[in-house]
Amino acid sequence: MVNPIFQPLTAAEVPVAIALAEKIWKPYYRQFFDERTLSLLFSGMYELESLKNWIQQSQNHYFLIHDSATNAPIGYCAYSISNDRLWLDKIYVSESFRRAKLGTQLLEKIIRDALQQDCKGIDLRVYRKNKSAVFFYLKHGFEIVRAVDFAGPEGVIYPDYLMAKSLIYRS
């Protein structure tokens, strides 16, 4: 099992996060989208100034994940907290670490953060055709709330699932 180091993203490190997303996000989503759509999505999610502004807001949290053995960045996650809910925006792991349970470790860290902030649940949107991600969240106690169509750049519609996990445990 990998021993990850979770490092909050600073404005100076945003270019590192964008370069990591270029290595992780784009190759993974190439199976779902053509190059034009992929570029539109990427530029919308990973625009330098927008990302710098996003991390400056106190409710938003963005972490780079480093391999403790090499200090190399191997993943990232981002979420925001509003009222009593955590909105999981991003959770991505380098391909070579996907079978090492790093995604599970990331999600467990996010759940701990949510509980420390007294959140009652976690919400997220996931691309419906991304079966492995849907299965990952179902395996970790998330439920599909409903199908939603997300309007992306230039009027492109993305079919997602809204998923949720309750953090209110009943005995």
C-alpha positions as CSV (number, residue, x, y, z in Angstrom):
1,M,0.0,0.0,0.0
2,V,1.2,3.5,-0.8
3,N,1.9,5.9,2.0
4,P,0.6,9.2,0.5
5,I,1.4,12.7,1.6
6,F,-1.6,15.1,1.2
7,Q,-0.4,18.6,0.5
8,P,-2.8,21.5,0.3
9,L,-2.5,23.3,-3.0
10,T,-1.1,26.8,-3.0
11,A,-1.4,29.4,-5.7
12,A,2.2,29.0,-6.6
13,E,1.6,25.2,-7.2
14,V,-1.4,25.6,-9.4
15,P,0.7,25.0,-12.6
16,V,1.9,21.7,-11.0
17,A,-1.7,20.7,-10.5
18,I,-2.6,21.6,-14.1
19,A,0.4,19.6,-15.4
20,L,-0.6,16.6,-13.3
21,A,-4.2,16.8,-14.6
22,E,-2.8,16.8,-18.1
23,K,-1.1,13.5,-17.3
24,I,-3.9,11.9,-15.4
25,W,-7.3,13.4,-16.4
26,K,-6.8,13.8,-20.2
27,P,-5.5,10.3,-20.9
28,Y,-8.3,8.7,-18.8
29,Y,-11.2,10.6,-20.3
30,R,-9.9,10.1,-23.9
31,Q,-11.9,6.9,-23.9
32,F,-15.1,8.9,-23.5
33,F,-14.7,12.1,-25.5
34,D,-13.3,13.2,-28.8
35,E,-10.3,15.6,-28.7
36,R,-12.3,18.8,-29.2
37,T,-14.7,18.0,-26.4
38,L,-11.8,16.8,-24.2
39,S,-10.0,20.1,-24.7
40,L,-13.1,22.1,-24.0
41,L,-13.7,20.3,-20.7
42,F,-10.1,20.4,-19.7
43,S,-9.7,24.2,-20.3
44,G,-12.9,24.8,-18.4
45,M,-11.8,22.8,-15.3
46,Y,-8.1,23.6,-15.3
47,E,-7.8,27.3,-16.3
48,L,-4.9,28.9,-14.3
49,E,-6.6,32.0,-12.9
50,S,-9.9,30.3,-12.2
51,L,-8.2,27.5,-10.3
52,K,-6.1,30.1,-8.3
53,N,-9.3,32.0,-7.4
54,W,-11.1,28.7,-6.5
55,I,-8.4,27.6,-4.0
56,Q,-8.4,31.1,-2.3
57,Q,-12.0,30.6,-1.1
58,S,-12.1,29.2,2.4
59,Q,-14.8,26.6,1.8
60,N,-12.7,25.0,-1.0
61,H,-9.9,22.4,-0.5
62,Y,-7.5,21.1,-3.1
63,F,-4.8,18.6,-2.3
64,L,-1.9,17.3,-4.3
65,I,-1.0,13.7,-3.3
66,H,2.6,12.8,-3.3
67,D,4.3,9.4,-3.0
68,S,6.2,9.4,0.3
69,A,9.0,7.3,-1.2
70,T,9.7,9.6,-4.2
71,N,7.8,12.8,-3.3
72,A,6.4,12.7,-6.9
73,P,2.9,14.0,-7.3
74,I,0.6,10.9,-8.0
75,G,-2.9,12.3,-7.6
76,Y,-5.1,15.1,-6.6
77,C,-8.5,15.8,-5.1
78,A,-10.7,18.8,-4.6
79,Y,-13.8,19.4,-2.6
80,S,-15.9,22.2,-1.0
81,I,-17.9,22.4,2.1
82,S,-21.2,24.3,2.4
83,N,-23.6,24.1,5.2
84,D,-23.5,20.5,6.4
85,R,-22.5,18.9,3.0
86,L,-19.2,18.2,1.3
87,W,-19.2,18.4,-2.5
88,L,-16.5,16.2,-3.9
89,D,-15.4,17.8,-7.1
90,K,-12.3,15.9,-8.1
91,I,-10.5,12.7,-7.1
92,Y,-7.9,11.4,-9.6
93,V,-5.0,9.0,-9.3
94,S,-2.1,8.3,-11.6
95,E,-2.7,5.2,-13.6
96,S,0.3,3.3,-12.0
97,F,-1.2,3.8,-8.6
98,R,-4.9,2.9,-9.3
99,R,-4.6,-0.7,-8.1
100,A,-2.7,0.3,-5.0
101,K,-5.8,1.4,-3.1
102,L,-4.8,5.1,-3.3
103,G,-8.3,6.1,-4.4
104,T,-9.7,4.4,-1.3
105,Q,-7.1,6.2,0.9
106,L,-8.1,9.5,-0.7
107,L,-11.8,8.9,-0.2
108,E,-11.2,7.9,3.4
109,K,-9.2,11.1,4.0
110,I,-12.1,13.1,2.5
111,I,-14.6,11.3,4.7
112,R,-12.5,12.1,7.8
113,D,-12.3,15.8,6.7
114,A,-16.1,15.8,6.2
115,L,-16.7,14.3,9.7
116,Q,-14.3,16.8,11.3
117,Q,-16.3,19.6,9.7
118,D,-19.6,18.1,11.0
119,C,-20.9,17.3,7.5
120,K,-23.9,15.1,7.3
121,G,-23.0,13.8,3.9
122,I,-21.0,13.9,0.7
123,D,-22.3,14.6,-2.7
124,L,-20.7,14.3,-6.2
125,R,-21.4,14.1,-9.9
126,V,-19.9,11.3,-11.9
127,Y,-20.0,10.7,-15.7
128,R,-22.5,7.9,-16.3
129,K,-20.3,6.1,-18.8
130,N,-17.4,6.0,-16.3
131,K,-18.5,2.6,-15.0
132,S,-15.3,2.1,-12.9
133,A,-15.8,5.4,-11.1
134,V,-19.6,4.6,-10.5
135,F,-18.7,1.2,-9.2
136,F,-15.9,2.7,-6.9
137,Y,-18.4,5.1,-5.3
138,L,-21.1,2.4,-4.9
139,K,-18.6,0.1,-3.3
140,H,-17.8,2.8,-0.8
141,G,-21.4,3.4,0.3
142,F,-22.5,6.1,-2.1
143,E,-26.0,5.8,-3.7
144,I,-27.2,7.1,-7.1
145,V,-29.6,9.8,-6.3
146,R,-30.6,10.6,-9.9
147,A,-29.4,11.0,-13.4
148,V,-28.6,14.6,-14.3
149,D,-27.6,16.2,-17.5
150,F,-24.8,18.7,-17.0
151,A,-24.4,21.6,-19.4
152,G,-20.8,21.9,-20.4
153,P,-19.0,24.4,-22.6
154,E,-20.5,25.3,-26.0
155,G,-23.8,23.6,-25.2
156,V,-22.4,20.1,-24.9
157,I,-24.6,18.0,-22.5
158,Y,-22.8,15.5,-20.3
159,P,-24.9,12.7,-18.8
160,D,-23.9,12.4,-15.1
161,Y,-25.2,10.7,-12.0
162,L,-25.7,12.7,-8.8
163,M,-24.4,10.4,-6.0
164,A,-24.5,10.9,-2.3
165,K,-23.2,9.2,0.9
166,S,-24.8,9.8,4.3
167,L,-22.4,10.4,7.2
168,I,-25.2,10.2,9.7
169,Y,-24.8,6.8,11.3
170,R,-27.7,5.1,13.1
171,S,-27.2,2.5,15.8
